[in-house]
Amino acid sequence: MKTSSSPSTVVRSRPLLGVLLAASLGLGSGACMLSVEADVPDVEVTQHDVAFQGIPGASLIGDVSTGMTFTQDRPALNLPKEIDSTVQAVKVELRAKSGIQDFGFLRALRITMAPKGADGEPVELINYEKAAGAVVGATLTIPSRNPVNILDQWKAESAIFNVQVEGTLPEQAWTIDIVAHFAGKVSYKY
């Protein structure tokens, strides 16, 4: 299993910033009751250049599996206890970067996420199995079958992602970008 720390990009959703600003203004105004609710439809987090080692002789062996782990640092999401939130992984996109032309070789993929340094089981973001006869290109979009609330993993300053792949894997090294799409809901009552 390989560990990587390639650069990541976080694209923040502006509606969340508006909700937090409205909540803080309400607190400062001395209002008796404040209730704010907002949906955050798409927050995109990209991990660039996730590298996998090639598997020499893989074309002769057939299906094999391998995995790698990377850590993604980000600002901690320290929300006041009055804010009730949910964050769910909606889908994951894989984008071929180098060493491969497409994801036709990939038979199965599983991605989990866990807050760094915390106890407990990792949360499964994606569990993919290629459908018989499916044609896959240089981008593979995988919807989450059963999105679960990953707020605790999201609130940590860093998270550990584990990526397991299976198929007739490339014999040469290959890199991909992993783009995770999250959605959330924020409620604030004071």
Secondary structure, 3 states (H helix, E strand, C coil): CEEECCCEEEECCHHHHHHHHHHHHHHHCCCCCCEEEEEEEEEEEEEEEEEECCCCCHHHHCCEEEEEEEEEECCCCCCCCCEEEEEEEEEEEEEEEECCCCCCCEEEEEEEEEECCCCCCCEEEEEEECCCCCCCCCEEEEECCCCCECHHHHHCCEEEEEEEEEECCCCCCEEEEEEEEEEEEEEEEC
